[in-house]
Amino acid sequence: MAENKTKPTGASVEQYLAGIESNERRKDCEALSRLMAKATKLKPKLWGTAIVGFGTLRYKYESGREGETCLIGFSSRKGDISIYGTGSAPQREELLSGLGKHRTGKGCLYIGKLRDVDVKVLEQLIVRSIKAKSQ
């Protein structure tokens, strides 16, 4: 069975964040890291080379494939900040309607700038997703 390529590493989250070229994007990612640390009460780990993740979620599909991923996380990508793990939040659509400028994809939430979204709504998405996965 294929193994997940993205795993937690011993690489420095601080170095990853410091390496983000745009000052505004770097500050947004640092703030997002603090927000997720507060919500999870966990320290961040670098998953692969570019995902700042918190906690571990073990999953198993009906096909029998299983693995691990971060409970919640984010990555600074070329165009946006990708936020992972918010898809299971109860009342997700209602929260998204009040979030601000964003888009969604296959299980991801994409934001351009933290100032374009309501951070309190984002925090609720994160907290609700974590609680839903922990039940």
N, C-alpha and C positions, 0 to 999 in steps of 0.2 A: 504494500500500500504506500502511496506517495506520502512523503513527509512535508510538513509545512516549512516553507523557506524562511518565513518571518518568525523569529524567536527572540526572546529576551537575550540581550548581550551584556557584557560588562562595560561597554562603551559609556562614555560620559554624556549624560543628558545636558549638562552645563556647556560642554564643548559643542555639542550639536546646536544648541540654542545660540551660543556665541557666534557660530559660523553662518547664521542667517544674515545675508548681506544688507537687506533693507532694515534700517533702524526701527521704522514703524512696525514692520512684520515681526521683528525680533521681540519688541516690547509686547506686542499682541500675544505672541507665543509664550513668553514668560508669564504674562498675566493668566493665560489659559492654563498653563502648568500649575500655577498657584491655586486657581479655581478648582481644578480637578483633584489636586492634592487635598484641598480642604474638604471636598465632597466625599472622597474615598478614604481619607485619613491614611493614605499610603504614599510612599515615595515613588517618584517616577523612575521608570527603567526605559532604556532605549531598546526597542524591538527592531531587529534588522538594523538598517543604517539610518532610518529617518522617521520612525514612529515613536513618539513619546507616549508610553502606555502606563496604565495604573491597574494593578491587580491582574489576576489571571482568570479567564473563563474557560472551562473545559466544555467541549461540545461533542455531540455525537449525532450524525445524520442517520436517517432511516436506512441509508445504503450501507451503514456500518462504518463509514469513514468517521474518524474522530481526531481531535486535536485540541490545541490550546491557542487562545488569542488573548489580547489584553481586554480587560473588563470595559475599559473606556480609554480613549486615547486620541491623539491628533498628530498631524504632520504638516509641515510647511511645504506645500507643493508649488509648482511654478506659478499658477494663476491664483490659487486660493489656499486657505487653510482647510484641510480635510479633517473632519471630526468623526471618529469611529465609535460605535457602540451606543448610539442614542435611539436606535430603531425600535427598541422594546419599551420605550416610555409610555405609560398609560396616558391617554389624551394627547398623544404626540401631535396630531394634526391641529388640535386646538392651540397647543403651545406654539407650533410653527407659525400659525397665523398671526401671532403677536410677536414673533421673534425679530422681524425686520428683514433686511436684505440678505437673502440666502438662496441656495438651491439644494436639492437633494438628488441622490443617485442610489445605486444599489447598496443600501445600508449605510451610506455616508451622508453627512451634512457638510455643505461647503459654504464658507463665508470668506469674503474678501478682506474685510477689516473688522476688528472688534467693535469699533465705534459705529458701525452700520447695523449692529444688532443690539437688542435689549439683553444685557448681560444677566439680569435677574431671571429672565425667561430661559436663557441658555443654561443657567445653573439649575433651574427646575428640570429641564430636559435631562441633564446629567444625573441629578439626584434620583429622579423617577426611574431612569433606565437602570441604574445600579440597584435600586430596591427591587425592581421587577426581576432582575437576573439573580438576586440573592434569595428569592423565595423558593 
